[in-house]
Amino acid sequence: MNKQIICITHGLVPSQDGLTLHPDLFLWEQHLLKRKRRWFATPPHNPLSLYAALLDTQPANLLASNIALDTSIQQYWIASPYHAQLTRDAVRVMAEELFPWCEEDAVWVCELLNPLLSEEGMKLKSVGAALLLVCENPLHATPVNFPEIAGSFLPNKHPVGVDGGHIMRLMSEIQMMLNQSPAEHRRIRGDMDVHGLWFWGGSEAHQKCPFEPINMASKNSFLQSMIEPRNAKIIITEPENLMHLVRQDSDLPKHVFLIGEGVMVHLNKPLLFRFRQRGWEVQGMASEKEGLQLIHQYC
């Protein structure tokens, strides 16, 4: 794919010296270290939340725009599936990009959980491989966004809001049901079990607003059913999927945006020769809004 811009979520990871490239990007490190840099502060993103941010909308609005909803629906949430491991005093969530998930899995989990959710006036809907929780009665809570949890730990306290306890109890009931009814088709495929769903990014249904999609290429399972890769202006990917989008014997596009650990860095090919820089030290940061505007400028 001959694109001028690529955004790589989780492209930067922590190291003893601060930040370093994700291991799947080491093949291009020598080239990237020669590029001009500009840094921006940004919250954690996965491909879905980054694409929504570029469209100036919420991820749940993005999913809801792809399906028909009853007029009784007052609110919707992203429902992110996860695999977790119990440590001595916390629950560690597998990194999202390492967790296999497809449309078959989304259909299965909807069929399994909707009888339980219907008692709450809720329903899970699949949008390709992505999951949207729709609610007839709004929940007043603000769970942590899933990109902040994936690869880290589940929060050990209720979300802010009067319904914080309610939404945590509901997610606990879902955990128990998934534990009692593991997906046989995933075990046949050799995939790890689904341990829970995390609800995040709640949006009032009446707040859904129109937006102009950006043609984009991605191998992210949550995005593929919602995007138009033909004449794509931008690539959004996790490092693990980069090899499926860019040939390993070719250079990366002219404009590269690496996101991770609360920062985004724009790497631009210089007009003149530059010596290779030594590392990934953050030097001054502009706002996320300025970074998103810059991405739009090159789209």
Buried (B, 14 or more C-beta within 10 A) or exposed (E): EEBEBBBBBBBBBEEEEEBBBBEBBEBBBEBBBBBEBBBBBBEBBBBBBBBBBBBEBBBBBBBBBEEEBEEEBBBBBBBBBBBBEEEEEBBBBBBBBEBEBBBBBBEBBBEBBEEBBEEBEBBBBBBBBBBBBBBBEBBBBBBBBBBBBBBBEBBEEBBEBEBBEBBBEBBEBBBEBBEEEEBEEBEEEEBBEBBBBBBBBBBEBEEBEEBEEBEBBBBBBBBBBBBEBEEBBBBBBBBBBBEEBBEEEEEBBBBBBBBBBBBBBBBBBEEEEEEEEEEBEBEEBBEBEEBBEBBBEBB
